[in-house]
Each structure stands twice: as structure tokens, then as C-alpha cells.
Amino acid sequence: MSDAAVPEAPVSTEPQVAAGENGESAA
């Protein structure tokens, strides 16, 4: 769901990067 907020990782290829920007993805 956070993919929309993360244009850099639309395919969620890098969960670590997405989690670093959002912080909630990791949780």
C-alpha cells in the first residue's frame, strides 16, 4: 500500500529502501 507513496520503489524491489523512507513498511 505504501508503494504509492514511494515512487522510487513502485515494484517494492527494495524493501529496505522503502522502509527507510517510510519507516512503517519495515513494521
mmCIF file as Biopython writes it, N, C-alpha, C and O atoms, coordinates in Angstrom:
data_model
#
loop_
_atom_site.group_PDB
_atom_site.id
_atom_site.type_symbol
_atom_site.label_atom_id
_atom_site.label_alt_id
_atom_site.label_comp_id
_atom_site.label_asym_id
_atom_site.label_entity_id
_atom_site.label_seq_id
_atom_site.pdbx_PDB_ins_code
_atom_site.Cartn_x
_atom_site.Cartn_y
_atom_site.Cartn_z
_atom_site.occupancy
_atom_site.B_iso_or_equiv
_atom_site.auth_seq_id
_atom_site.auth_asym_id
_atom_site.pdbx_PDB_model_num
ATOM 1   N N  . MET A ? 1  ? 0.846  -1.206 0.000  1.0 0.0 1  A 1 
ATOM 2   C CA . MET A ? 1  ? 0.000  0.000  0.000  1.0 0.0 1  A 1 
ATOM 3   C C  . MET A ? 1  ? 0.882  1.258  0.000  1.0 0.0 1  A 1 
ATOM 4   O O  . MET A ? 1  ? 0.520  2.276  -0.590 1.0 0.0 1  A 1 
ATOM 5   N N  . SER A ? 2  ? 2.019  1.178  0.654  1.0 0.0 2  A 1 
ATOM 6   C CA . SER A ? 2  ? 2.913  2.333  0.727  1.0 0.0 2  A 1 
ATOM 7   C C  . SER A ? 2  ? 3.618  2.554  -0.612 1.0 0.0 2  A 1 
ATOM 8   O O  . SER A ? 2  ? 4.266  3.581  -0.816 1.0 0.0 2  A 1 
ATOM 9   N N  . ASP A ? 3  ? 3.487  1.576  -1.531 1.0 0.0 3  A 1 
ATOM 10  C CA . ASP A ? 3  ? 4.156  1.707  -2.824 1.0 0.0 3  A 1 
ATOM 11  C C  . ASP A ? 3  ? 3.791  3.035  -3.491 1.0 0.0 3  A 1 
ATOM 12  O O  . ASP A ? 3  ? 4.644  3.674  -4.107 1.0 0.0 3  A 1 
ATOM 13  N N  . ALA A ? 4  ? 2.543  3.448  -3.371 1.0 0.0 4  A 1 
ATOM 14  C CA . ALA A ? 4  ? 2.081  4.692  -3.993 1.0 0.0 4  A 1 
ATOM 15  C C  . ALA A ? 4  ? 2.851  5.881  -3.416 1.0 0.0 4  A 1 
ATOM 16  O O  . ALA A ? 4  ? 3.101  6.858  -4.122 1.0 0.0 4  A 1 
ATOM 17  N N  . ALA A ? 5  ? 3.219  5.803  -2.162 1.0 0.0 5  A 1 
ATOM 18  C CA . ALA A ? 5  ? 3.932  6.901  -1.513 1.0 0.0 5  A 1 
ATOM 19  C C  . ALA A ? 5  ? 5.420  6.832  -1.847 1.0 0.0 5  A 1 
ATOM 20  O O  . ALA A ? 5  ? 6.155  7.796  -1.631 1.0 0.0 5  A 1 
ATOM 21  N N  . VAL A ? 6  ? 5.857  5.699  -2.371 1.0 0.0 6  A 1 
ATOM 22  C CA . VAL A ? 6  ? 7.281  5.539  -2.700 1.0 0.0 6  A 1 
ATOM 23  C C  . VAL A ? 6  ? 7.460  5.329  -4.198 1.0 0.0 6  A 1 
ATOM 24  O O  . VAL A ? 6  ? 7.481  4.194  -4.673 1.0 0.0 6  A 1 
ATOM 25  N N  . PRO A ? 7  ? 7.590  6.425  -4.939 1.0 0.0 7  A 1 
ATOM 26  C CA . PRO A ? 7  ? 7.752  6.358  -6.395 1.0 0.0 7  A 1 
ATOM 27  C C  . PRO A ? 7  ? 9.061  5.693  -6.786 1.0 0.0 7  A 1 
ATOM 28  O O  . PRO A ? 7  ? 9.192  5.198  -7.905 1.0 0.0 7  A 1 
ATOM 29  N N  . GLU A ? 8  ? 10.028 5.674  -5.880 1.0 0.0 8  A 1 
ATOM 30  C CA . GLU A ? 8  ? 11.330 5.070  -6.187 1.0 0.0 8  A 1 
ATOM 31  C C  . GLU A ? 8  ? 11.238 3.546  -6.206 1.0 0.0 8  A 1 
ATOM 32  O O  . GLU A ? 8  ? 11.985 2.876  -6.920 1.0 0.0 8  A 1 
ATOM 33  N N  . ALA A ? 9  ? 10.305 3.004  -5.407 1.0 0.0 9  A 1 
ATOM 34  C CA . ALA A ? 9  ? 10.168 1.540  -5.357 1.0 0.0 9  A 1 
ATOM 35  C C  . ALA A ? 9  ? 8.723  1.128  -5.582 1.0 0.0 9  A 1 
ATOM 36  O O  . ALA A ? 9  ? 8.072  0.610  -4.674 1.0 0.0 9  A 1 
ATOM 37  N N  . PRO A ? 10 ? 8.221  1.356  -6.788 1.0 0.0 10 A 1 
ATOM 38  C CA . PRO A ? 10 ? 6.823  1.032  -7.111 1.0 0.0 10 A 1 
ATOM 39  C C  . PRO A ? 10 ? 6.588  -0.476 -7.120 1.0 0.0 10 A 1 
ATOM 40  O O  . PRO A ? 10 ? 5.495  -0.952 -6.814 1.0 0.0 10 A 1 
ATOM 41  N N  . VAL A ? 11 ? 7.638  -1.215 -7.479 1.0 0.0 11 A 1 
ATOM 42  C CA . VAL A ? 11 ? 7.520  -2.679 -7.537 1.0 0.0 11 A 1 
ATOM 43  C C  . VAL A ? 11 ? 7.963  -3.289 -6.214 1.0 0.0 11 A 1 
ATOM 44  O O  . VAL A ? 11 ? 8.009  -4.510 -6.068 1.0 0.0 11 A 1 
ATOM 45  N N  . SER A ? 12 ? 8.287  -2.431 -5.250 1.0 0.0 12 A 1 
ATOM 46  C CA . SER A ? 12 ? 8.726  -2.934 -3.951 1.0 0.0 12 A 1 
ATOM 47  C C  . SER A ? 12 ? 9.941  -3.844 -4.112 1.0 0.0 12 A 1 
ATOM 48  O O  . SER A ? 12 ? 10.082 -4.840 -3.403 1.0 0.0 12 A 1 
ATOM 49  N N  . THR A ? 13 ? 10.822 -3.487 -5.059 1.0 0.0 13 A 1 
ATOM 50  C CA . THR A ? 13 ? 12.019 -4.306 -5.313 1.0 0.0 13 A 1 
ATOM 51  C C  . THR A ? 13 ? 13.016 -4.157 -4.170 1.0 0.0 13 A 1 
ATOM 52  O O  . THR A ? 13 ? 13.777 -5.077 -3.870 1.0 0.0 13 A 1 
ATOM 53  N N  . GLU A ? 14 ? 13.002 -2.974 -3.530 1.0 0.0 14 A 1 
ATOM 54  C CA . GLU A ? 14 ? 13.935 -2.760 -2.422 1.0 0.0 14 A 1 
ATOM 55  C C  . GLU A ? 14 ? 13.166 -2.421 -1.146 1.0 0.0 14 A 1 
ATOM 56  O O  . GLU A ? 14 ? 12.934 -1.251 -0.844 1.0 0.0 14 A 1 
ATOM 57  N N  . PRO A ? 15 ? 12.774 -3.452 -0.405 1.0 0.0 15 A 1 
ATOM 58  C CA . PRO A ? 15 ? 12.001 -3.261 0.834  1.0 0.0 15 A 1 
ATOM 59  C C  . PRO A ? 15 ? 12.786 -2.456 1.866  1.0 0.0 15 A 1 
ATOM 60  O O  . PRO A ? 15 ? 12.202 -1.715 2.657  1.0 0.0 15 A 1 
ATOM 61  N N  . GLN A ? 16 ? 14.114 -2.602 1.856  1.0 0.0 16 A 1 
ATOM 62  C CA . GLN A ? 16 ? 14.944 -1.887 2.829  1.0 0.0 16 A 1 
ATOM 63  C C  . GLN A ? 16 ? 14.902 -0.382 2.552  1.0 0.0 16 A 1 
ATOM 64  O O  . GLN A ? 16 ? 14.811 0.423  3.479  1.0 0.0 16 A 1 
ATOM 65  N N  . VAL A ? 17 ? 14.968 -0.012 1.281  1.0 0.0 17 A 1 
ATOM 66  C CA . VAL A ? 17 ? 14.952 1.406  0.913  1.0 0.0 17 A 1 
ATOM 67  C C  . VAL A ? 17 ? 13.590 2.010  1.227  1.0 0.0 17 A 1 
ATOM 68  O O  . VAL A ? 17 ? 13.494 3.101  1.789  1.0 0.0 17 A 1 
ATOM 69  N N  . ALA A ? 18 ? 12.545 1.288  0.859  1.0 0.0 18 A 1 
ATOM 70  C CA . ALA A ? 18 ? 11.182 1.775  1.093  1.0 0.0 18 A 1 
ATOM 71  C C  . ALA A ? 18 ? 10.943 1.923  2.591  1.0 0.0 18 A 1 
ATOM 72  O O  . ALA A ? 18 ? 10.303 2.877  3.035  1.0 0.0 18 A 1 
ATOM 73  N N  . ALA A ? 19 ? 11.460 0.977  3.361  1.0 0.0 19 A 1 
ATOM 74  C CA . ALA A ? 19 ? 11.262 1.006  4.810  1.0 0.0 19 A 1 
ATOM 75  C C  . ALA A ? 19 ? 12.032 2.184  5.404  1.0 0.0 19 A 1 
ATOM 76  O O  . ALA A ? 19 ? 11.593 2.789  6.383  1.0 0.0 19 A 1 
ATOM 77  N N  . GLY A ? 20 ? 13.172 2.504  4.815  1.0 0.0 20 A 1 
ATOM 78  C CA . GLY A ? 20 ? 13.982 3.609  5.326  1.0 0.0 20 A 1 
ATOM 79  C C  . GLY A ? 20 ? 13.272 4.938  5.119  1.0 0.0 20 A 1 
ATOM 80  O O  . GLY A ? 20 ? 13.340 5.827  5.968  1.0 0.0 20 A 1 
ATOM 81  N N  . GLU A ? 21 ? 12.590 5.068  3.983  1.0 0.0 21 A 1 
ATOM 82  C CA . GLU A ? 21 ? 11.901 6.334  3.711  1.0 0.0 21 A 1 
ATOM 83  C C  . GLU A ? 21 ? 10.606 6.436  4.510  1.0 0.0 21 A 1 
ATOM 84  O O  . GLU A ? 21 ? 10.306 7.478  5.093  1.0 0.0 21 A 1 
ATOM 85  N N  . ASN A ? 22 ? 9.850  5.354  4.531  1.0 0.0 22 A 1 
ATOM 86  C CA . ASN A ? 22 ? 8.560  5.376  5.237  1.0 0.0 22 A 1 
ATOM 87  C C  . ASN A ? 22 ? 8.758  5.029  6.711  1.0 0.0 22 A 1 
ATOM 88  O O  . ASN A ? 22 ? 8.233  5.708  7.594  1.0 0.0 22 A 1 
ATOM 89  N N  . GLY A ? 23 ? 9.515  3.971  6.967  1.0 0.0 23 A 1 
ATOM 90  C CA . GLY A ? 23 ? 9.722  3.566  8.354  1.0 0.0 23 A 1 
ATOM 91  C C  . GLY A ? 23 ? 8.607  2.638  8.809  1.0 0.0 23 A 1 
ATOM 92  O O  . GLY A ? 23 ? 8.799  1.821  9.709  1.0 0.0 23 A 1 
ATOM 93  N N  . GLU A ? 24 ? 7.441  2.767  8.185  1.0 0.0 24 A 1 
ATOM 94  C CA . GLU A ? 24 ? 6.302  1.918  8.579  1.0 0.0 24 A 1 
ATOM 95  C C  . GLU A ? 24 ? 6.312  0.621  7.767  1.0 0.0 24 A 1 
ATOM 96  O O  . GLU A ? 24 ? 5.763  -0.395 8.192  1.0 0.0 24 A 1 
ATOM 97  N N  . SER A ? 25 ? 6.942  0.675  6.598  1.0 0.0 25 A 1 
ATOM 98  C CA . SER A ? 25 ? 6.971  -0.514 5.744  1.0 0.0 25 A 1 
ATOM 99  C C  . SER A ? 25 ? 7.696  -1.650 6.471  1.0 0.0 25 A 1 
ATOM 100 O O  . SER A ? 25 ? 7.308  -2.814 6.373  1.0 0.0 25 A 1 
ATOM 101 N N  . ALA A ? 26 ? 8.744  -1.294 7.195  1.0 0.0 26 A 1 
ATOM 102 C CA . ALA A ? 26 ? 9.525  -2.305 7.914  1.0 0.0 26 A 1 
ATOM 103 C C  . ALA A ? 26 ? 8.647  -2.991 8.948  1.0 0.0 26 A 1 
ATOM 104 O O  . ALA A ? 26 ? 8.725  -4.202 9.150  1.0 0.0 26 A 1 
ATOM 105 N N  . ALA A ? 27 ? 7.810  -2.190 9.596  1.0 0.0 27 A 1 
ATOM 106 C CA . ALA A ? 27 ? 6.945  -2.761 10.630 1.0 0.0 27 A 1 
ATOM 107 C C  . ALA A ? 27 ? 5.781  -3.456 9.950  1.0 0.0 27 A 1 
ATOM 108 O O  . ALA A ? 27 ? 4.916  -4.015 10.624 1.0 0.0 27 A 1 
#
